[in-house]
Each structure stands twice: as C-alpha cells, then as structure tokens.
C-alpha cells in the first residue's frame, strides 16, 4: 500500500491542506477500512477500481468514481472492490465553501458526485483527472479547475478562519464559551457561521480535532496507558475518552489499535 501527500499551489493554500494518492494491488480477501472524521472535506477521484461504502443499515453502495465527501460526523466504513488508485484533494475545514453552491450541511456523511455538484464542468474535470498519466498532471488540472471557480476569495468569514486556527492550535481542547469570548461574538452567531461555512458546529469540530490528536498519539505509542492518553488530551476521564473514541471510530482504542492500525497509520500517523 503506497500513500503519498503533495503540497498545494500557493494560490490555494488558504483552502487546500494537501493532495494525496493511495495505490494498492487487489487483495485476495478485501478488508473493510474505517475512515475517521477529521474535520476536512475531500474531493476524491478513483482512477483505480471503485470502493464499496457501507451504510448504517448494513447494506452497501458503490461510491461514485469522482465525488466530494461531506463532513463526517461518524466513522465511514469502506471496502476496495479491486485495485486501488485514488487521487484526492484534502481541504481545510472551511476550505471547500468558496467552490460550492449548495449548503455544505446537506453533504454531511455523503459522497456527492462531481457531476451533481458542478454539472458538465464536474463531469469534464473528472474525465480529465482519470485520463491523466501522472500525479503532477492531476494536480495541475484540479488546480486550474478550482482557481477558475474561485471568484470570491472573501467567501470564508475571517472569524470562522481564525476560530478554526485556534481550535487546531489548542488540539480541540477549548470550550465553545471560551472560543466565543476570544472571537468576541455571540455563541449562537458563531454556531451559525460554522454551520454554513464548515457543516459542523464549533463543538463538533473541537471534538473531532481532539480525537485526531489522541489518535495520532495512540498510533505513535506516545503514552503509557489509556488514562494518560485521556489526561493529555483533556478528557474528563478515561470513560469519557473511550466513549468519544468509539463514537468517532466505531471501536474502543484497544480494538482500533489491533484492527485498523495499518490503514490508519497511513493517514493519521503522518501529517
């Protein structure tokens, strides 16, 4: 399994966190993989075979070949159908807003095809990316597409952007009242701004970022026991940490470490 990340163009730094690719041969016995919420929306292009996406009722659907996955508020269970070849654009938590015309909240936990989001333009960029022969060519194509759609660089509220930076810097450990005090705006107003720009509330994003911080410590063995891991990430206690961990990953820390370590260490063990 080969996972690589690539830097974004300077003109898109405020919106895109990175590009990444994942390639893997077809497995004799495909394994389900867990994608953990991280507060970032992704634009995915399957130039390899497609993936199954499992639903809450146990049924599955086949993901579109080219799509944007909305904000995740629960673990996403997927499974490769054949040979994996993925090119993805990972946006900052608030970074996808300038490129979309529909409410971001409507995309929550959903893979929406580029054709549905962007019409003929979405269909065309999808084909161009799939037909490209290298990652560098794919990056140039998607950057041109996104820059052409970037008509208003002021779309993202400065308060939202600065609050997101504060949440990330604090590893999601600041309460919403403190975020409201720092931004000097009403809590409800802050919630409305986040909902429209990110699709998550400040509390949801903070919980996601804090869990990501704990997950990275778990994967890099930077702790001696779960109580220490909970304490370092300012959970009330070990039980609170395990409850949040299970909500975001679908399993306990011990179960996750044993079952999902290989895939998760690719995405969360490095940044």
C-alpha positions in Angstrom: 0.0 0.0 0.0 1.5 3.3 -1.1 0.3 6.5 0.4 1.8 9.9 -0.6 1.0 13.5 0.1 1.8 16.6 -2.1 1.8 20.3 -1.4 -0.8 22.7 -2.9 -0.3 25.7 -5.1 0.4 28.9 -3.2 -2.9 30.5 -4.6 -4.8 27.7 -3.0 -3.0 27.5 0.4 -5.9 29.1 2.2 -8.3 26.4 1.0 -6.4 23.2 0.4 -4.5 21.3 3.1 -2.8 18.9 0.7 -3.2 16.4 -2.1 -2.7 12.7 -1.6 -2.6 9.5 -3.5 -3.2 5.9 -2.4 -2.3 2.9 -4.6 -2.6 -0.7 -3.7 -2.9 -4.0 -5.6 -6.1 -6.0 -5.5 -6.4 -8.1 -2.3 -7.3 -11.8 -2.4 -9.6 -11.1 0.6 -10.6 -7.4 0.7 -10.8 -5.9 4.2 -13.2 -3.2 5.4 -11.5 0.0 6.2 -12.5 2.8 8.6 -12.3 6.4 7.7 -12.3 8.5 10.9 -13.8 12.0 10.9 -11.0 14.7 10.7 -12.9 17.9 10.0 -11.8 18.1 6.4 -13.8 17.6 3.2 -12.2 15.6 0.4 -12.6 15.6 -3.4 -11.9 12.0 -4.4 -11.0 10.6 -7.9 -10.9 6.8 -8.2 -8.6 6.2 -11.2 -8.4 2.6 -10.0 -11.3 0.3 -9.1 -14.2 1.6 -7.0 -14.9 1.2 -3.3 -18.0 0.0 -1.5 -19.4 2.2 1.2 -21.3 0.6 4.0 -24.5 2.2 5.3 -25.9 2.3 8.8 -28.4 -0.4 8.0 -25.7 -2.9 6.9 -26.3 -2.5 3.2 -23.7 -1.1 0.9 -23.5 1.2 -2.1 -20.7 1.7 -4.7 -19.1 5.1 -4.4 -19.1 7.4 -7.4 -15.9 7.5 -9.4 -15.4 11.2 -8.8 -17.0 12.9 -5.8 -16.7 15.1 -2.8 -17.3 13.5 0.6 -19.0 15.9 3.0 -18.1 16.4 6.7 -18.1 13.1 8.6 -19.7 13.0 12.0 -19.3 9.3 12.4 -16.9 6.6 11.1 -17.1 5.8 7.4 -16.8 2.1 6.6 -15.4 1.3 3.1 -14.0 -1.6 1.2 -12.0 -1.8 -2.0 -13.6 -3.8 -4.9 -10.3 -4.3 -6.7 -7.1 -2.5 -7.4 -6.9 0.9 -5.5 -5.9 4.1 -7.3 -7.0 7.3 -5.6 -6.2 10.9 -6.1 -7.6 13.3 -3.5 -7.8 16.9 -2.6 -8.0 17.5 1.1 -9.5 20.8 2.0 -9.1 22.8 5.3 -12.2 22.5 7.5 -13.6 25.7 6.0 -11.8 25.4 2.6 -14.4 23.9 0.4 -17.0 26.7 0.9 -15.9 29.1 -2.0 -16.2 26.3 -4.6 -19.8 25.1 -3.8 -23.3 26.5 -4.4 -25.3 24.1 -2.2 -25.4 24.2 1.6 -22.4 22.3 2.9 -24.6 20.9 5.8 -26.6 18.9 3.2 -23.5 16.9 2.2 -22.9 15.5 5.7 -21.7 11.9 5.7 -22.5 11.7 2.0 -20.4 11.1 -1.2 -21.8 13.6 -3.8 -20.7 13.1 -7.4 -18.8 15.9 -9.1 -21.4 15.9 -11.9 -24.2 16.6 -9.4 -22.1 19.3 -7.7 -20.7 21.1 -10.8 -22.8 19.8 -13.7 -20.9 19.5 -17.1 -17.8 21.1 -15.6 -17.7 18.4 -12.9 -18.0 15.6 -15.4 -15.2 17.1 -17.6 -12.7 17.6 -14.7 -13.5 14.0 -13.6 -12.6 12.6 -17.0 -9.5 14.8 -17.3 -8.2 13.6 -13.9 -9.0 9.9 -14.7 -7.2 10.1 -18.1 -4.1 11.9 -16.7 -0.9 9.9 -16.7 0.7 11.3 -13.5 0.0 12.9 -10.2 1.7 16.1 -11.2 -0.7 16.4 -14.2 -3.7 15.6 -12.0 -2.6 18.4 -9.6 -2.3 20.9 -12.4 -5.7 20.0 -13.8 -7.6 20.2 -10.5 -5.8 23.5 -9.5 -6.9 25.1 -12.8 -10.4 23.8 -12.2 -10.6 25.2 -8.6 -8.9 28.5 -9.4 -11.5 29.1 -12.2 -14.2 28.6 -9.7 -12.6 30.8 -7.1 -14.4 34.1 -7.9 -14.6 35.4 -4.4 -11.7 34.9 -2.1 -13.6 36.7 0.7 -16.3 33.9 0.9 -14.8 32.5 4.1 -15.6 34.6 7.1 -12.4 35.8 8.9 -13.9 34.9 12.3 -14.5 31.4 11.1 -11.0 31.1 9.7 -9.3 32.4 12.9 -11.5 30.3 15.2 -10.6 27.2 13.2 -6.9 28.0 13.6 -7.5 28.5 17.3 -9.3 25.1 17.6 -6.5 23.3 15.8 -3.7 25.0 17.8 -5.4 24.1 21.0 -6.0 20.5 19.8 -9.7 21.0 20.2 -9.4 21.4 24.0 -11.1 24.9 24.4 -14.8 25.0 25.3 -17.2 26.9 23.0 -17.7 29.6 25.5 -14.0 30.3 25.5 -14.0 30.4 21.7 -16.9 32.8 21.8 -15.0 35.0 24.2 -11.9 35.0 22.1 -13.7 35.9 18.9 -15.9 38.5 20.7 -19.1 37.3 19.1 -22.2 35.6 20.5 -22.1 31.8 20.8 -25.2 31.4 18.7 -23.7 33.6 15.9 -20.5 31.6 16.0 -22.5 28.4 15.7 -24.4 29.7 12.6 -21.2 30.8 10.9 -19.6 27.4 11.5 -22.7 25.5 10.3 -22.8 27.4 7.0 -19.0 27.5 6.3 -18.0 24.1 7.6 -21.1 22.0 8.2 -20.0 21.4 11.8 -20.6 23.3 15.0 -17.5 24.6 16.9 -18.1 21.9 19.5 -18.2 19.2 16.8 -15.1 20.4 15.1 -13.3 20.7 18.5 -14.3 17.1 19.4 -13.0 15.9 16.0 -9.7 17.7 16.3 -9.2 16.5 19.9 -9.9 12.9 18.9 -7.5 13.2 16.0 -4.8 14.4 18.4 -5.4 11.4 20.7 -5.5 9.1 17.7 -2.1 10.3 16.5 -0.7 9.7 20.0 -2.2 6.2 20.0 -0.7 5.3 16.7 2.8 6.6 17.6 2.8 5.0 21.1 3.3 8.3 22.8 1.6 7.2 26.0 1.9 4.5 28.7 -1.8 3.8 29.3 -5.3 5.0 28.3 -5.6 7.1 31.4 -2.6 9.1 30.4 -3.8 9.4 26.8 -7.2 10.7 28.1 -5.4 13.1 30.5 -3.0 14.5 27.9 -6.0 15.3 25.6 -8.0 16.8 28.5 -10.9 14.4 28.5 -12.8 14.3 31.8 -11.7 10.8 32.5 -10.8 7.5 30.7 -14.5 6.6 30.3 -15.2 9.9 28.6 -12.3 9.3 26.2 -13.4 5.8 25.4 -17.0 6.9 24.7 -15.8 9.7 22.3 -13.3 7.4 20.7 -16.0 4.7 20.0 -18.4 7.4 18.6 -15.8 8.6 16.1 -14.1 5.3 15.2 -16.8 2.6 15.8 -14.5 0.7 18.2 -12.6 1.1 21.5 -9.0 2.3 21.5 -7.8 -1.3 22.1 -9.9 -2.7 19.3 -9.0 0.1 16.9 -5.2 -0.3 17.6 -5.4 -4.0 16.7 -7.9 -4.0 13.8 -7.4 -0.7 12.0 -3.7 0.1 12.7 -2.4 -0.4 9.2 -4.7 1.8 7.3 -5.0 4.5 10.0 -1.2 4.8 10.5 -1.0 5.8 6.8 -3.4 8.7 7.1 -3.0 9.8 10.7 0.5 8.7 11.6 1.9 11.4 9.3 0.7 14.9 8.5 
